[in-house]
């Protein structure tokens, strides 16, 4: 069977116990290409006891975000459906978190996230060039010519 679904089965008890938090914060998981709220991740107990990884939720996060954007992809639907069967009380399944009003939030967070990766890559490349040359490595946040 699918490794992601097997992981979902392992973490289902923790995910199903998670409670909706009206003050939860939305962020982006760039690896999933999807929005994630702070109340959708299990606590440290699941991480330590069962080795939880957000990776098993990424297809669900992606599918939900594609629903928000009005372009769902069938290849993620099996994970969404299986998740609803395994942990139906997970806050990530709330209808309000699938509303199109989140599309702009996604676009903004995605753009900021990609920009931060590009900035980190630029710093890395500058340091690499400076190590290969005679200049000292640039410090994070330092302006170079």
DAKA-V202654 format. One record per residue. N is the residue number from 0. RES is the residue in three letters. SS is DSSP state (H for helix, E for strand, - for the rest). PHI is phi in whole degrees, 0 to 359 (* if undefined). PSI is psi in whole degrees, 0 to 359 (999 if undefined). Layout:
n=<N:N>
res=<RES:RES>
ss=<SS:SS>
phi=<PHI:PHI>
psi=<PSI:PSI>
This chain:
n=<0:1:2:3:4:5:6:7:8:9:10:11:12:13:14:15:16:17:18:19:20:21:22:23:24:25:26:27:28:29:30:31:32:33:34:35:36:37:38:39:40:41:42:43:44:45:46:47:48:49:50:51:52:53:54:55:56:57:58:59:60:61:62:63:64:65:66:67:68:69:70:71:72:73:74:75:76:77:78:79:80:81:82:83:84:85:86:87:88:89:90:91:92:93:94:95:96:97:98:99:100:101:102:103:104:105:106:107:108:109:110:111:112:113:114:115:116:117:118:119:120:121:122:123:124:125:126:127:128:129:130:131:132:133:134:135:136:137:138:139:140:141:142:143:144>
res=<UNK:UNK:UNK:UNK:UNK:UNK:UNK:UNK:UNK:UNK:UNK:UNK:UNK:UNK:UNK:UNK:UNK:UNK:UNK:UNK:UNK:UNK:UNK:UNK:UNK:UNK:UNK:UNK:UNK:UNK:UNK:UNK:UNK:UNK:UNK:UNK:UNK:UNK:UNK:UNK:UNK:UNK:UNK:UNK:UNK:UNK:UNK:UNK:UNK:UNK:UNK:UNK:UNK:UNK:UNK:UNK:UNK:UNK:UNK:UNK:UNK:UNK:UNK:UNK:UNK:UNK:UNK:UNK:UNK:UNK:UNK:UNK:UNK:UNK:UNK:UNK:UNK:UNK:UNK:UNK:UNK:UNK:UNK:UNK:UNK:UNK:UNK:UNK:UNK:UNK:UNK:UNK:UNK:UNK:UNK:UNK:UNK:UNK:UNK:UNK:UNK:UNK:UNK:UNK:UNK:UNK:UNK:UNK:UNK:UNK:UNK:UNK:UNK:UNK:UNK:UNK:UNK:UNK:UNK:UNK:UNK:UNK:UNK:UNK:UNK:UNK:UNK:UNK:UNK:UNK:UNK:UNK:UNK:UNK:UNK:UNK:UNK:UNK:UNK:UNK:UNK:UNK:UNK:UNK:UNK>
ss=<-:-:H:H:H:H:H:H:H:H:H:H:H:H:H:H:H:-:-:-:-:-:-:-:-:E:E:E:E:-:-:-:-:E:E:E:E:H:H:H:-:-:-:H:H:H:H:H:H:H:-:-:-:H:H:H:H:H:H:H:H:H:H:H:H:H:H:H:-:-:-:-:-:H:H:H:H:H:H:H:H:H:H:H:H:H:-:-:-:-:H:H:H:-:H:H:H:H:-:H:H:H:H:H:H:H:H:H:H:H:H:H:H:H:H:H:H:H:H:H:H:H:H:H:H:H:H:H:H:H:H:H:-:-:-:-:-:-:-:-:-:-:-:-:->
phi=<*:301:299:295:294:299:296:300:295:296:270:308:301:288:295:289:275:298:253:299:241:297:257:296:255:266:217:237:256:296:290:275:70:210:284:216:261:296:271:263:253:290:284:301:304:292:297:284:293:244:68:303:226:298:304:288:266:302:297:290:298:294:299:299:295:294:297:302:279:77:223:299:248:301:297:262:298:301:288:299:296:294:298:297:286:280:219:296:266:300:302:295:268:301:302:295:271:249:286:295:299:276:299:294:300:301:301:295:294:296:298:297:295:296:300:293:296:296:296:297:296:298:298:301:296:297:296:298:297:290:289:279:251:263:286:286:297:288:271:302:87:279:279:233:273>
psi=<164:130:321:316:322:318:320:321:320:317:355:316:321:317:323:338:348:141:142:133:113:346:11:153:140:140:189:143:103:331:328:333:39:159:149:137:152:337:7:356:140:164:180:329:313:323:313:309:319:1:41:140:137:344:325:344:347:319:327:317:319:314:314:317:322:327:316:318:354:23:58:143:128:330:340:348:322:325:319:311:317:320:317:327:318:322:70:342:4:130:337:345:359:135:323:342:2:6:149:343:341:354:316:321:315:310:317:311:323:315:315:319:316:319:319:324:317:320:318:320:319:317:315:313:320:316:318:315:320:329:329:342:201:347:153:154:143:146:153:131:351:137:135:160:999>
